[in-house]
Structures are given as structure tokens and as C-alpha cells.
Amino acid sequence: MKKIGYFIVFLCLVSLMGSAYGLDLGRFDGVTLKACFIGGGDYEKIYEKFIPEFEKLTGAKVEIVYKGNGFDIDKKMKVDFAAGTVDYDVCWDHTSFFSQYIDFLEPLEGYFTEEELKDFSPKVIQYCQKNGHLWQIPRHADISSLHYRTDIFNDPEIKKAYREKFGKELKVPETWDEFKEVALFLSKPPEIYGTQFAGKEEALSGRFWDILMAHGGKIIDENFKPAFNGPEGIKAATMLRDLYQAGAMPPGMVNFLWDDVAGNWVNGTIAMYTEWYGWYSYFQNPESSKVAGKFDIARQPKGDAGIHSGWAGAHCFSVTKASKNKEAAVAFVKYITSYEPQLFEAQIGYIPVRNSVFEAIIKEADKSTDPLAKKRFELMKLQINEDFTPPPIVAEWIPISNVLYPKLQAIMLGDISVEDGLNKAAKEVEAIMEEAGYYN
């Protein structure tokens, strides 16, 4: 009888090993899943912590065959998909990028029940779908808040000089007009620059979109015609040019991506800028950051339309159509986007996409000694619910961005006028959309 009892216990343990956080993952002994993932910064912590756990639970092995930033992955995946050389089962994905890949991804709605999806933010899940299919499962969301140096904004001498110049008190900008004024005033290059943005690729197009939407503008209109060269776009691009030409932004900004602007911030050379939440633990680490404990956050500024900027998206995971281990790949996606991994990422600064995780971290923040803990999560929740606005969900968004950002760079550098730069970009974008068949 004892042997039978032990055997039953053993079978129960084996069954539980394939189940995590209420998920029945199954067993995949002998299967090796290959993965193509975003890397750098804090992105990799979830792999280090949870991939070994997944391997223990399921018996599968996970081999990361490629890691890189989002733009490098996008280039790699497009080449791999076009050439038929995909050698990975699970890949990084993003709401801004996935429209390009859907012919090469496995639709996921048949693998996930309503119960498994109901905890995710409905708005985020909405932007993971296209053409009636679910193509990706969100890992965490992205939206930016205004980061500003409290030691600078509270400096009595700086406040006095601002009052003498403008006849009003220095405050955290609530509009983009105020942002421009304050950035110009606070700049004392090369010691301090008023602001900065990532200055190339979709990083620049997206920041332009951030400001454009706040003024009430669009990238493309309801007829898929370019609309960014109207008055709203002219005002947004003019602000970028004026700040850059005045030396209120670092001179090398047109070569910056995310790691570069984050590095400038922790080095203490930037007074304020809009930034994703995901860098928070890096920014508050006194061993790596000169501004740890010296900054605060606020909702992004409003534009002329009374709209707060809200360029947003979600990092996700997808399963490739080429995968020969789709069930195991789906199990990995279910596990890596489950409650505990998402709670872990939320605790290091990323925006969760599960309602249960939001509830947990806001409750947990009540006990924190970090003065920004609860404020960050409450602001995240507000922005995700009210400001979350991805770029156009069309396969051509990245090609549109690839046309737009070099023109914005040229405008900032003074190589072309604002109007001419935007009009030339609009003509090229219209040609892209026409070739894609939008006007037939």
C-alpha cells in the first residue's frame, strides 16, 4: 500500500510540475525551443530568472539564438521571414511592428481560452489583434512620463532667474509650449541640456507622433493619406528644430537611441525629458546614476488640442509559423506572460498588462519607502487607461517611419525647412501607401 501511495504522490507531483500560476503547461521533455528576443538593459532579467523555471516545469530547453534591440530584431526578422530562414520558435514582437510579420506568425486565439486572456488589459489585447486573429501576447506596455530633475527645478537661484526673466514661477511643464520655454531656459551646455530625445529610427518618428497627437494631428488620415504635414506637424517639427538649433539638446542627438538617452540622464546632463518607465531601477540605482533620488515624474504635456501625449505600445511574444514545436512554444508564451513574471517585471519598473498585477503593485507600493513607488503605478494606470495611443496599426508604419525620421533629422540639423521636409516626406509616404493598394 505504501508503494501505491508513493506512486500516486509521484504522479501528482509530475502533474504539478507542468502547471504554473494556474496554467496547465504540459511536459515537453527532449524539446529545445529556440528564441529571438529583445535584449539590453533590464529586458534580460526575466529570461535569467524565469527560463530556468520553465525548463524545470516542462522539461523543455530554451536556447536564445539572438538578442538585440527592437530595431535590430525587426531587421533580422524581416530578412529571416522573407528568406525562409527562421530557426526560432518564439520571437519578440510589438504592437508597432507585428503588422509586418503576420503572414509568418501562428494565430494564437485557438491556443488561449477566454479565461486565460481576461486578466490582460482589454485595450492592450485589442492592439495585439488584426484581421480577426490574435498574433501576440503582451509582456509589458510602454508609455512615457515626463522625467524632471527636482534638484534643478527646486534650486532657489534658478527659480529666481526664471521669475526675473518671465515674470512667473518656474514649474513642471504641463503643455508643450511650456516645455519648450523651460527647456530653452534651463540649458547651459555642455554641463546641462534642457532636454533630449532619441534621435533616429522609429524612436524619433514616435516622439514626433507623441507631440503631433497632442496638437490634434495624425500620421495618416481615415483615407490612409499622410496628414503629418499639416499645421500640427509643422508646429511639432518646429519645436524639435528650435530646441536642437538653440543647443537645448545634445549635439549628437540625431545618433541617439534608447540606451544613449538613458545614459545621458543618469550622467546628470539632462534637465528633463519624456522617457519610458522601464529604466526606473537603473535611474534610481546610486551606483549607476548620478540623479538617483533627484528626479520626479509627471504626466506628459498637453498640446493645443488639450490632449496629453501618449505614444504607446506593448512588447509581446509571438510564435512563428515555421516552428515545429508550436505547443511547447505556446506553453512558453503562456508561462513568460503569466502573473509571476509580469509581477517581477512590474517590480523593476515595467508597466504591467495584467489587471491583477496592477492591483498587487499598487497595494504593495503603500508599504514602500520609495516616494515614487505608488505615484508611478497610479500614473501608469492613468496613462494606460486614458493616453495609450499606438501609431497607426498598419504594416507600413515602419516604412512610414523610415521615410519620416531622416526628414525630421534634416529639419533639426537645418538642412531643410520644416515645411519642405514634411511635404517631401508626405509625398514619399503617399507613394508607399499607393503601392500597397490603399487607394484602389
N, C-alpha and C positions, 0 to 999 in steps of 0.2 A: 504493500500500500504506500509505503514511504516513497518508493521509486516512482510510482504513478503520480504521487503528489508533486514530487520534484519535477517530473516531466511536464505536468500541467503548468507549474510556475515558470518553467523554462519557455514553454510555448507562449505564455502571456508576455514574458519579457521580450521575446523576439518580436512579437506583435507590436509592443510599445516602442521598440527601437525604431520602427518605421513611422512613428507618429510623433509630431512635434507641434505644440501650441494648438492642439485640436485638429491637426491635419493628418490625414492618413496618406503618408508619402509612399509607402511600399518599399520593397527591397530591390536593389539593383546591383547585386554582387557581381563583380567582374566587369562592370561598365565603367568606361572612362569618358567623362564629359569634357569636351574642350570648350573654352570660353574666350570671348573677346570683350574686354572690359575697359571702362574709363579708369585712369589711374592718376596719381599725384595727390598731394595734399592729404586730406582726411578721407578721400574716397576709398582708400585701400584698407582702412581699418576693419570694415565689415567683412572683407574677404579673409583677413588674418584671423578674425575671431570666429566666424560662423561657417566657413567652408569646412574646417576640420570637424565641426559638429555635424554638418550634413553628411559627411563621409562616414562618421560613426553610426549615424541613424539609418542610413540607407545601404551602406556597403559600396556605393559608387565612389569613384575618384574624380576629382575636378582638376583639370590642368588648364591654367590660364596661358593661352598661346600668344596673346597680345594684350598690352596695356598702353594707353596713350590718352592725350586729352581729347575732348569731344570732336574737335575739328579733324585731328589726325585719324581718329576712328572712322569718322564719316568718309573720309577719302579712301581709307583702306577697304571699308565695307562696300562702297560703291564699285571699286575695282574688283573685289572678290566676287560680288554678285554678278557683275557684267561678264566676268571671265569664267564663271562657274568653278571657282577655286576655293569655295568656302570649306574650311576644315574645322569649323566650330559649331557646337550645338546651341549654345546660349550666347547672346550678344547684348551689349549695351544698346539702349535706344533712348529716344527723347521725343517729346511731343512736337518739337520744332523740326525734327528730321525724318520721322518714321514714314511720312507720306511717300518718300522716295523709295522705300525699301519693301513696300507691302507685297509686291509680286514675288518676293523671295523669303517671306516670313510665313510661319504657320499660324493660321487663325486660332485664337485661344478660347473662344466662347464655348466650345464643346468640351473643354477640359476643366472649366471653372463653374461651380454652381452659383446660384444667386446668393446663397448663404455665405459662400467664400468671398464674394465681392461686396457684400452690403456694408462692410466696415470702412471701405475706401470712400474718400470724398467723391460724391457724385459728379461734381464739376470737373475733377481731375480725370476720373474714368471716362467722362464724356469726350475729353480730348485725346484719349487713347484709342478711340474708335474712328473708323472711316469705312464707307461703303457697306455698312451693316455688319462689320466684323470687329472684333477686339484683337488688336495686334500687339499689345504690350501691356505689362502690368507695372504700375508705378512703384518706384523705390522711395523717392522723396521729391518734394516740389521745390521750385526755385522762384523766388520773388525777392526783390531788393528793398532794403530800407536805407534811409539816409544815415550814414555814419558821420559823426562830427566830434571834433576834439573839444572836450569840456574845458581843458586847461587853457585853450585859446579863446573860446567863447566867453569864459568867465574871467579872463585877465583884465584887471582894472584899467591898465593903460590902453589896451586895445579897445575896450568898451568906450573909454573917454575919447579916443581919437575918432572912433566911428560916430559918436554923438556929435562931435565938433564938425565933422565933415558933412553928415547927412541930416543933422537936427532930429535924430530919433535914436532909440535904443537898439543896440545890436541884439538880434535874436536868431534862433534857428529858422532858416528859410521855410516858409510854407508855400511859396509859389516859385515857379522857375524864374520869374523876373527878379525876385528877391535872391534866389540862389546865385544868379549871375552877378548881381551887385555885390553880394557878400564875398563871393569867390575872388572877384577883382580886388576888393579892398584888402582881404587877408593875405594876398600873395606878396611874398618877399623872397623871390627866387635868388639863389638856388636853395636857401635854407627851408623855405616853406612855399608850397604852391597851393593856391586856393582850392583846387580840385583836380580831378583826373578821371579818365575813363579808359577802359581797354580800347585800343585804337585801331584794330584791324579785324577783318573777317566778320562773322556774324556778331561778334562782341560789339563792334561799332554800329553795325546796322540795327542791332537790337536796342542799344542805348538811344539811337536816333528815334526808333519806334517808341521808346519809353516817353520821350519828350513830345513827339508828334501826337500820340494818342491823348496826352494831357491837354493839348491845344484843340482837340476835337478832330484831328486828321486821321487819315487811313493810308496804308501802304497801297492796297488796291481797293477799288470800289465794288459795289454789288454786281457790276458787269465785268469784273476782273480787269478793269483798266487801271493803269497806275494813277495814283492820286496823291503821292507824296510830294509833288512839285507845286502844290497849291500854297496859299498864304501860310497855313500851319507848318508845312515843311520848310518853307523859306525862313520862318521865324526860328524853328528848331535848329536848322543848319547854321543860321547866322549866329546864334548863341555859341555853338561849338567853335566856329571860326573866330569870333571875337575873343573868347576866353583863351584860345590857343595863341592867337597872334599877340595878345597882351602879355604873354608869359605867365598866365594864371594856371597853365597846365605844363607838366614837364615836357621839354623839347623832344624827347624820344617817344612820346606817347603814341604816335602812329605805328609803332612797332610793338606795343604792349598787348599781352593777353592777360588772362586772369592771374596767373602766378606773379606777373610783373607788378600789377597794380596792388595786389595784396602785399608784396614785398615793400613797395614804396610806403604803404600805410604803416606797416609795423616798424619801418625805419624812421618814422616820425616826420616825414617831409610833406604830408598832405593834411590840409585843414579839415576838409570834408569831402565826401563823395558817396555816390549810391553804390551799394555792394550787396551781394548775396549773403544770406545768413550762414552759409556753410563754413565760413572761415572763423567763426566765433571763438572756438577753443584756441586756435592759432593766435588770434588777435589778443586774447586775454592771458596768454602764457608769458609771464615776465622774462622767461629765459629766451624767448624768441621775439618778443615785441616790446618796443620802447613806449608804446602807447597803452599797454595793459593797465586797466583801471583809470584811463584818462579819456575815455570816449563814451558817448551815449548814442542812442538810435532814435529815429523818428520816422513817421510815415513819409513816403516820397512826396515831393512837392506837387502842387496842382498847377495846371496850365490855364490858358484863357477860357477853356470850356468848363472850368470848375471840376475837372476830372483828375484824380490822383494817378500818377504814373503807375503802371502795373505790368510791365513786360514780364511774362512769367512762362513757366513750363514745368515739366516733370521729367526727371531722369527715370528710366524704366529698364525692364529686361524683356527681351523677346526670344523666341525660339525660331531657329532657322528652318526653312522648308527642307534644306539639304540634310538636316540632322537624321541620323539613323537610330537615334535613341530619344525619340520625342517624349515618351512617357517619363523617362528619367530627367530630361531637360525641363519638362513642366514641373516635375516634383521639386527640382532645384529652385525654379522661379517662385513656386508657392512658398518654399521654405525661406528663401532670402528676402521675400517681401512680407513675411509674417510678422506677428506682433513684436516678438522679442528683438529681432534685427532692426525693425523700424524704431522701436523704443531706444535701442542703443544709439542709432544714428541721430535721433532727436536729442539725446542727451549730450552729444558732442556738437550740436549746432544746426543740424539739417532740419528742414521743415517736413514734418510727417504728413502722410496722406491717408492715415487711418484715424477715424474719429476717436477710437478707443485710446490711441496713443496720445492724441491731443489732450484728452481728458486726464490721462495719467500724468503727463508732464506739467500741466498747469497746476494740478493738485500737488505734485512733488515740489514745484517751484515755490510754493508757500513756505516751505521749510528751508529754502536756500539762503545762504549768506551773501550770495551774488546779487547785488542790487538790480541787475538787469535780467535776472532769471525769469521772473513772472512777466515783466514788461515785454520781453522778447516774444514769448509764446503767445501772449494776448495780442500783440501787434501782428505776429504771423497769422493768427487765426482771422483777425480782421481783414488783412490784406488778401488772404486766400479766398475769403468769402465775398469780398467787395471789389478788389482791384485786379484779381488774377485775369490777365488778358494775353494769351499767347499770340504770336504772329499769325498771319494767315495760314490755315491748315490746308496747304496745297503742296503738291510735290515740288513745285517751282520756288518755294520760299528760299531755299539755299541758293539756287541760281539767281534769284532776285537779289538776295543779299550780296552775292559775288559781283553783281553789277553795281550795286549801290555803295558798298563801303569804299571802293577805290575813288569814287567821285566825292564822297564825304572827306576822305583823306586829302584829296586835291584842293577841296574848298578850304579846309583847315590850314593847309600849307600856303594858301594864297595863290595857287597855280591856276585857279579858275574861279569865276564869280559864283556866288550862291545860286543864282537863277540859272545860269548856263550849266552848271554842274548837275543840278537836279533835273533840268529839262533833258539833258543828254542821257542821264540815267533812265528817265521815264521812257524815252524812245526805245532804248535797248530792252527795257522790261516789257514794253508793249510787243516788241518783236518776239520775245521769249513766249509770251502768253498766246500770241497768234500762232506761232509754230506748234504750240502744244494743243491747239484746236479749241481754245476757249471762245473764239469769235465766229465759229462756223454755225 
